[in-house]
Amino acid sequence: MLTYNKPLPAQDPLFEPFWDNARAGRLSIQCCRACGDRRFPPGPICPQCLSDDQAWEPVSGRASLVSWVRFHRAYWDGFAQDLPYDVCLVQLDEGPLFLSNFAGAPPANLQTGLRLKVVFEPITERYVLPKFVAE
Amino acid sequence: MMGLKNRLAVVGVGTTAYGAFPETDDYGLAARAFRNAVEDCGVDKNAIDGLLCCRIPYYARMGEILGLDPRWTLPMPAHGRMSGMAIVEAMMALESGAADYVALLYANIGRSRRVNYGGEELAGIWDPWGFTSPGAAHALMFRMHMERYGTTTRQLAEVSVAFRRHAQMHPDAVMKKPITIDDHEAARPIVEPLRLLDYCLINDGAVCLILTTADRAKDLKKPPVLISGVGARDAFRRSAISNFDPDFWYAETREAGEAAYRMAGVGPSDVDALMCYDNFSPTVLFSLEGLGFCGRGEAGAFVEGGRLQIDGALPTNTDGGHLSNSYMQGWALNVEAVRQLRGECGERQVKDCEVVQYVATTPCTRSVIYTRG
């Protein structure tokens, strides 16, 4: 039986809605019901107005490429068979930066501003990872 | 901080050998650096009434080992960015009278403990996507610098080549094998676009600085080195990715640098040697732009032709830096600033050295300007 041996998301109640939404095929970010501030990663209160009243809002899943790197070293054994592997930094159209991977091979024409869209890759019964492909 | 110009001084510096020392530990290394700093300045050990401990497990055990009961004690975490922060804290303790002589101690036993700086020991929210390590964060930033400004890895290599050349002139340095730009280009990739020679060393060692007021400094063995300017700005709002900033901490470095220059009454053109926090080689480019040694996006061209080398226009990290001397996380660079101003650097001495600047471009950006007392 194959077991998933890459790192799983940490158990953190703040992030649970994010992973619930991802499992339902929705990328989401935290937003403040009091002042409208939007962010990822989430926080316990709003960093702008300090309100407790925080919610999760689906986003379009569209993004622009900001940067990308290629790992030649496996910091976890679970990534060793993937070497070298790529990580991309994208800016969601709604504002926040998000680190992820390209789903499948990286786009051929990698450059800043390349338009991307989210896809969802199940890794365990509980978790689905948002990844990105060229739009 | 303007009122503190030239009121505080570094009077003693001490370092250990650098390398792998599994036979001792953090405390043993720090104790020897402390003894060397006490001997360097001739202060009565029992007059030291301020103790700052960085990357040392327990300050009370450290005080026990050194035989100290201070009036002022401050522990600081193992993060690399602490040295400039620590110096500012010590200045305020001395100026306020909370302490008369402060010993700042830093020890690193990371090589013998096989520290990785990534993966499970540095768990983070991006782990599921395989993103980890400060080096990867700097690789992301350097890629952005390449895309925005056309900076090349051959230009980046100038940083590693310059510091390696300096390490060859430093008896204590860990890495002395000469390297060329081509060697940098051919080095093993770690997280592209960065390669092995863009990464700091991981080695054991310790550093001690002893600070006091400029008045008290006159009674000690060596001419004091004055702290003429300091500047600071933290950037915590954009911490979603550790050790990463989408603007390379440009505004923060600019602000910290300008504050230090204003306080010291000097500018970049007065700086005889720069001690630049070089956890990874791109940080040096970001620092040069933020401080105004060159324009934004111009650091790649600025460092070409050996400008950072000992005989170049801006000798930088004359001890070899983190890349080739020792991974003392900024602390050894502050020691080198003092030794340059005292004229103790032998083959790597910068001629007529009167103004030396330290800078750490990080989420806690600090700059310190030292002058001859």
Interface residues (C-beta under 8 A of the other chain):
Chain A: K6 P7 L8 P9 A10 F15 F40 P41 P47 V66 S67 W68 V69 R70 F71 H72 R73 Y75 W76 F79 D82 P84 Y85 V87 L89 P96 L97 L99 S100 N101 Q111 T112 I123 Y127 L129 K131
Chain B: N116 G118 G119 E120 A123 I125 W126 D127 P128 W129 G130 F131 T132 S133 A136 A139 L140 M141 R143 M144 E147 R148 R188 P189 I190 V191 E192 P193 R237 A240 I241 P246
